[in-house]
């Protein structure tokens, strides 16, 4: 609808005026025509009723004697009226007696006014004598005069309406042109302001009306814009001068900072570099690389020099990390060979980007050889700390079989003294017989020595004592071997390990922690050799067993009795699972999420440091790429599941910080 409207404001205003005028004319003229039509119709109806009242008395004799001649004489004066279309008289039964002009052939009594057809008005009146109604008179009136009146009134209304519309259109056009012209001036001035031209003269206000107020407000706005523009221009010129001075100063500072950064970067042990994988060469490397790694600075810019420093076993992983696509930051480690064949551990802190359209790596190389050695020493110290903490229990475990062996060796020493005395008596008796001088006295001495030695008792108990000594020494050897295996310095490389044997050694070491409160049950299935760091796995298992013993100890202290620690192993897919269960009190809901946090503990001061489970998680998850999960129920106990890959840490998990481990 909107697209059919004119775009000009003046035309819209004229169209609006004409529309309003048409609506006003329609509201006034239509009721007037309808009222005039109704008035004319009412007049015709009144005339018909009047004629009926005048004719009715004269027709009583006509009806009484069925006198058609008299009926014609009565109708004749009224027939000259052009509005009378027909007259008819009927009997009381509705039969026609006499009629003139247009009339009905028969009529039903009781009707007063009936319109038999378009353009006609029918008035029916009863003919009444002293005896009552005797007949009916029908007067039919033509409504042509009404139509003429309506037509005349309509033509007059149309004439006046046309004149009013023409006048309204002229007024609307004149007024609309005046308004649109004034508005056009404002629009033209506003367009110039929008284009940035503030030099145009002010718009003339014209008449003191709303548009005049709008023009004055617009002129005030333009004047303020001129003032603000001038102020902004001056401010911009001042700001530009200030910024130019700042840029000059900052440029000098940046150059100075850049030089300082270069001096700092090249004077630390962290070696800055830029490496382009496509060229297999460094486009830049800090000069301290020569001091740190020992190779001449010029060599590093040669293509393929870096690969020549990588040990064969770590070259594919190192090249994969250096050629890795993508962007962002990453860290990885690898080993590099020094000039004398020494191995240095290097951590790469890398940001991937572009250098003149080529992918490149920028970052720092850090020599962490000494750090790795310190970490290894720290891990060994932690292990020895655990051994030291368990030393008193282990000493007791060793002392018991040693004391038992000592008692048996004392028995064997006394028994041997008696046997040697018996042998000496027998030898003396035998020598006397062999010399030909048997001696009853020496024979009786031998018999007495045999009684003193209680040879029957010795022959029965000495083998038992020897077996007991052997068992005791075997127990001591088992404890010593377990201590040796547990406390042995860790290897820097993963090795294939019999986990069941390692677990049994750890159980022996931890016996003093659980033997007074719990029994240990093992369900160790046959397992393949597992590629792992054995010392670290032993430490993780020990920490969880000690935790289990402490949890059971808390329950036993309150309720008495003994608990149970169950250690089971099984193979599942390509992993080995170690499950360690206890019958302690379980882990409350509110601390379950924190049990692996370092230094978090619920034990009394001096009983725990909160490091046990944190170290176990670090060993199993971070170092071996496995998984450590827990199932617990308050009041029933806890089970830890340690999942270790049979073939060592998966390659995907081996990325990141240790992605290029040698």
PyMOL commands that set and color helices and strands:
alter all, ss='L'
color gray80, all
select helices_A, chain A and resi 2-4+9-65+68-79+144-194+210-265+289-293+297-301+305-309+312-323+369-389+391-434+440-453+455-487+499-509+511-514+534-559+589-594+612-623+656-658
alter helices_A, ss='H'
color red, helices_A
select strands_A, chain A and resi 84-91+96-101+113-114+120-129+132-142+271-276+281-285+328-337+343-355+358-367+495-497+518-524+530-532+563-572+575-582+627-633+637-645
alter strands_A, ss='S'
color yellow, strands_A
deselect
rebuild
show_as cartoon
